[in-house]
Amino acid sequence: MPVIYVCRVCGFKLYEFERVGQDYFGVPTPSEVINWYGGVCPKCNSKLNRPSLEDVIIKPLRKTSYTRVLALH
């Protein structure tokens, strides 16, 4: 199941975790992604905040798999 972190304001894709084994550390936390960018979206310069439960969107990709999108702002 892919996990995608996006800016809530402009929709810029901050990070995408596609599969297990993609990297050694696994899925980063929202706080880690925010720290990578210094707390600011590189595209629209809006402040990034930790997502609430309402910001988590689960969408079907195919018939049997789903993706999770976390909006940070």
LINGILIN-V382631 format. One record per residue. SS is DSSP state (H for helix, E for strand, L for the rest). PHI is phi in radians with two decimals (none if undefined). Layout:
SS | PHI
SS | PHI
This chain:
L | none
L | -1.16
E | -2.12
E | -2.14
E | -1.73
E | -2.27
E | -1.27
L | -1.22
L | -1.34
L | -1.91
L | 1.44
L | -1.08
E | -1.39
E | -1.39
E | -2.83
E | -2.34
E | -1.77
L | -1.64
L | -2.74
L | -1.15
L | 1.60
L | -1.07
L | -2.58
L | -1.22
L | -1.57
L | 1.52
L | -1.27
L | -1.30
L | -1.35
H | -0.98
H | -1.10
H | -1.13
H | -1.12
H | -1.06
H | -1.14
H | -1.04
L | -1.76
L | 1.21
L | 1.38
E | -2.32
L | -1.14
L | -1.23
L | -1.59
L | -1.97
L | 1.09
L | -1.46
E | -1.26
L | -1.68
L | -2.17
L | -1.16
L | -1.31
L | -1.68
H | -1.09
H | -1.22
H | -1.44
E | -1.44
E | -2.07
E | -1.94
E | -2.14
E | -1.29
L | -1.59
L | -2.32
L | -1.07
L | -2.04
L | -2.20
E | -2.28
E | -2.19
E | -2.03
E | -2.01
E | -1.93
E | -1.59
E | -1.86
L | -3.14
